[in-house]
Amino acid sequence: SVTAFGKKATVGMTLPLVAAGAAVTKLYGDFEQGLNVFQATAGATGAEMKKVSDLAIALGNDVKLPATSAKDAAEAMIELSKAGLSVNDTMAAAKGVLQLSAAGQLSNARAAEIAANAMNAFGLKGDQANRIADLLAAAANASSVGVEDLAQSFGQGSAVAAQFGLSIEDMTAAI
């Protein structure tokens, strides 16, 4: 009976531990792959990649960003770099993008695209991503449109608004 108990305990404890280990290994592999993609798209140096990795891990552990992992943060930074933001602007914008993702119930990639488009249209730096997230979330909460609707409106009119000297706040209020 001791042998039978030992076999059951081994199966009952070892298999779940092995499965959990495999899941952690896959998650780490996905995170590392994301960092490699970021490095390729952003042209980041080794020193910059250390900072990016540390930031992604810190954002994944940030209790103010529920259900956000380091992989999610890396994903958002990849999209920001694809939109032409510098490594420093990407790092500065990452938290704001993740906040926009949560507020607008968007994918991290879509939130990054929306924030990057707004930054590019109005000539804003990465540290303004929190401002963009706040503006869009507040406008969506104060009206019957969602963040995605606001993003489409920005896509249609932000270049013209910026050309006429309107601020991002003016554009958001007009929408």
C-alpha positions in Angstrom: 0.0 0.0 0.0 3.0 2.3 0.6 4.2 1.6 -3.0 0.7 2.3 -4.4 0.5 5.6 -2.4 3.9 6.6 -3.6 2.9 6.0 -7.2 -0.3 8.0 -6.8 1.5 10.8 -5.0 4.2 10.9 -7.7 1.6 11.1 -10.5 -0.6 13.6 -8.5 2.3 15.9 -7.6 4.9 15.5 -10.3 2.8 15.8 -13.4 1.3 19.2 -12.3 4.8 20.4 -11.4 6.1 19.3 -14.8 3.2 21.0 -16.6 3.7 24.2 -14.6 7.4 24.1 -15.4 6.7 23.7 -19.1 4.2 26.7 -19.0 6.8 28.9 -17.4 9.5 27.8 -19.9 7.1 28.6 -22.8 6.2 32.0 -21.3 9.9 32.9 -20.8 10.6 31.8 -24.4 7.8 34.0 -25.7 9.1 36.9 -23.7 12.7 36.4 -25.0 11.4 36.1 -28.5 9.5 39.4 -28.0 12.6 41.1 -26.9 14.5 39.8 -29.9 11.8 41.2 -32.2 12.0 44.5 -30.3 15.7 44.7 -30.8 15.4 44.0 -34.5 12.6 46.6 -35.0 14.1 49.3 -32.7 17.8 48.7 -33.5 18.4 48.8 -29.7 21.9 48.2 -28.3 22.7 45.6 -25.7 22.7 48.2 -23.0 19.3 49.5 -24.1 17.9 45.9 -24.3 18.9 45.4 -20.6 16.8 48.5 -19.7 13.9 47.4 -22.0 13.9 43.9 -20.4 14.1 45.3 -16.9 11.2 47.7 -17.7 9.1 45.0 -19.2 9.5 42.8 -16.1 8.8 45.8 -13.8 5.6 46.6 -15.8 4.6 42.9 -15.6 4.9 43.1 -11.8 3.1 46.5 -11.5 -0.1 45.9 -9.4 -1.6 49.0 -11.0 -1.6 47.1 -14.3 -3.8 44.1 -13.6 -3.5 41.1 -15.8 -0.4 42.5 -17.5 2.7 40.3 -17.9 6.2 41.2 -19.0 5.4 39.6 -22.3 2.5 42.0 -22.7 4.8 44.9 -22.0 7.3 43.7 -24.5 4.5 43.3 -27.1 3.4 46.9 -26.5 6.9 48.1 -26.9 7.4 46.2 -30.1 4.4 48.0 -31.6 5.6 51.4 -30.4 9.0 50.8 -32.1 7.3 49.7 -35.3 5.5 53.0 -35.3 8.9 54.7 -35.4 9.4 55.7 -31.8 12.9 55.8 -30.4 13.9 53.3 -27.8 13.7 56.0 -25.1 10.3 57.2 -26.2 9.1 53.6 -26.4 10.2 52.9 -22.9 8.6 56.2 -21.7 5.3 55.3 -23.4 5.0 51.7 -22.4 3.1 52.2 -19.1 0.7 54.7 -20.7 0.0 52.2 -23.5 -0.7 49.4 -21.1 -3.1 51.7 -19.1 -4.9 52.6 -22.4 -5.2 48.9 -23.2 -6.8 48.2 -19.8 -9.1 51.3 -19.9 -10.2 50.8 -23.5 -10.4 47.0 -23.3 -8.0 46.8 -26.3 -5.2 44.5 -27.1 -1.8 45.8 -26.1 -0.8 46.0 -29.8 -3.9 48.1 -30.7 -3.4 50.4 -27.7 0.2 51.0 -28.8 -0.9 51.7 -32.3 -3.4 54.3 -31.1 -1.0 56.0 -28.8 1.8 56.0 -31.4 -0.5 57.5 -34.0 -1.6 60.2 -31.7 2.0 61.0 -30.6 3.2 61.1 -34.2 0.3 63.3 -35.4 0.7 65.9 -32.6 4.5 65.7 -32.3 4.4 64.3 -28.8 7.1 62.3 -27.0 6.8 59.0 -25.4 6.4 60.4 -21.9 3.0 61.8 -23.1 1.4 58.4 -23.5 -0.1 58.6 -20.0 -1.7 61.9 -21.1 -3.1 60.3 -24.2 -4.4 57.3 -22.3 -6.1 59.7 -19.8 -7.6 61.9 -22.5 -9.0 59.0 -24.5 -10.3 57.1 -21.4 -12.0 60.3 -20.0 -13.6 61.1 -23.4 -14.9 57.6 -23.8 -16.3 57.6 -20.3 -18.0 61.0 -20.8 -19.7 60.1 -24.0 -21.3 57.3 -25.9 -18.2 56.5 -28.0 -15.5 54.0 -27.0 -11.7 54.3 -27.2 -11.7 52.5 -30.6 -14.2 55.0 -32.0 -12.0 57.9 -30.8 -9.0 56.2 -32.4 -10.8 56.0 -35.7 -11.7 59.7 -35.5 -8.1 60.5 -34.6 -7.0 58.5 -37.7 -9.3 60.6 -39.9 -8.7 64.0 -38.5 -5.6 64.3 -36.4 -3.2 65.3 -39.2 -5.5 68.2 -40.2 -6.1 69.2 -36.6 -2.4 69.3 -35.9 -1.8 71.3 -39.1 -4.2 73.9 -37.9 -2.5 74.1 -34.5 -5.1 72.3 -32.5 -3.9 70.4 -29.4 -4.7 66.8 -28.7 -7.0 68.1 -26.0 -8.9 70.3 -28.6 -9.2 67.3 -31.0 -10.5 65.0 -28.3 -13.0 67.6 -27.1 -14.2 68.2 -30.7 -14.8 64.5 -31.2 
